[in-house]
């Protein structure tokens, strides 16, 4: 089954180039020129992964990431002209799964491979972790990236990073 990749960037040349490359690799592609149209489109047709620019009109990539994370748990790769370390750290802390800098030119082949890596991670989580992980009052659902404490669900889905941080913390306490 072909995976769907959403591309969100205000540069039409980048959208066209990446779209063509992804389609040659067998992916389905959804393109959006700004964050607002992307949010609407992603809500209607959730992709398997999104590649998002940070600097965009109407809604920047960081705001889009926050809103996506409230609704769904898909891998998100930032592809951006922001090239400072602080920007990369902020993107990852906000919940991006990867960060690729456009400056100096970027490799579409590397982007495609990073997309495959993220999709493989998502598949492994869904295939290998069909049961809830429970320890004391904590329950983690690997398929939905949801967390429950003392019978109460957290109001928002966890990011992939947050989920695995909690899982690792549980595993440390399970060791004898």
N, C-alpha and C positions, 0 to 999 in steps of 0.2 A: 504494500500500500504506500502510495506516495505521500510524503510529509509536506505540510504547508508551512511556508516561511513568510512572515510579514516583514516588509521593509518600510521603514519610516524615515524619510529624509527630505529636506526641502530642495535638494539638488537633483533635478530630473536626470542629469547625465549619470549620476551615481546610481539612481534607481534603475535606469535602463541597463547600465553595464552589469550590475549585480544580478538583476532579474534574468537577463539572458544567460549568464553563467550558471545560475541556479537551475534554470529550466533545462539547460544542456545536461545537468547532473541528475535530472529526473524529479526535481522538486516542483511543487506548485507554489506560485508566488502571488502574494497580495501586496500592492504598493499603496503608500499613503504619503502625501506631500506635507502634512503637518500633524501635530499631536492630536488636535481635536477630531479631525476626520479619522485618524487611526483609532482613537478610543471608541468611536461609534462603530467602525468596521470590525474591530477586534471583538467587540461585545456581540455583534451579530454572527460573526464567523470566526470563532477562536482558532488561531493557528497553532502549530506545534512548537513554534519558536518565533521570536521577534528580534530583528536587528534594528536598533533605534539610534538616530542621531541625537545629540544633546541640544545643540543650538538650532532651534526652529521657531518660526513665527506661531502665534496663536496659543501654543502650549509647548513648552520645551520638553526635552526628553526626560529630564529628572521628574517633572510633574507627571508626565505620562506614565513613567515607571511606577510611581506611587499609586496612581489610579488603577493601573493594570493589576498590581499586586493585591489590591482590595477585592478584585473580581475573579482573578484566575491565577493559577500557578504554572506559568510557562517559562522556559528559559529565555532570558533576555540578554542580548549582547549589545553593548554600546559601541557604535562605530562613529567616532567623532573627531573633529579638528581640535578639540581641547586636548592639549598635550602636556599639561603640567601634572606632576605626581599627585598633587592635592585633588585634582579633578578625577583622576583614576580612583584614588582612595574613596572619595565621596560617592562616586558611582557604584563601587563595590559595596560600600556601607549601606547605600540605599536599597541594595538588593539585586544589582546587575550580576549576572553570572559570569560575564567576561567583558573585557574592555579592549578595543582595538583603536589605535590612533591613526587618523588619516594623514597626518603631517608626514612629509617626506615620501608620500605614496605608500599605499598598503597593497598587500598581495591578496587578490581575490581567491587564489588557491588556498592560502592560509585561512582566510575567512570561512571558506566552504568546509575546510577540515575542522575548524573550531565549531562550526554549526553541527557537524556530524558528531563531534565529541559530546556536545551538550545534549543532543538527541539520544545518544547512546546512554548517557548518565540517566536521563529521564526514563528510558526504556528499562534499564537495569533496576531502578527504584520500583517501577510499576510491576515488573515481572518477578523480582526476587523477594519482595516484601509484601506479600498479600495479606499478612496478619497484622493486627495492631501490636505495637510494642508497649508493654506496660511494666511499670516499676512503681510499687507503692501507689500513691495518688496520681501519678503521671501516666497518661496514655498518649501515644503518638500514632498517627495514621499516616504511613509512608505514601499511600496512594493519593491522598488529598492534601498532604503537608499540613495537617491540622493537629492541634495540641489540646488536650483536656487535662485540667488540674482539679482534683477533688470533685469530679463530676461536672465541672463547669468548662464549657468550650471557650477558647480564646475567641474574641469577636472577629479577628481577621485571620486569614490563612497565613502561615509562616512562609518566609522566603526559603528557598532551597538551603541557603547558608544557615539561617536560623534553625531550621529543622535538624540539619545534621549536627549543629553545635549541641542541641538538646539531646540528640541520640548519643553522641559521644560522651556527654556528661553522664547519661544514664549508664552507659557501658562501663565507665570508670567505677561507679558505685556497685556494679554487679560482680566485680573481681573480688576474690577472697584473699 
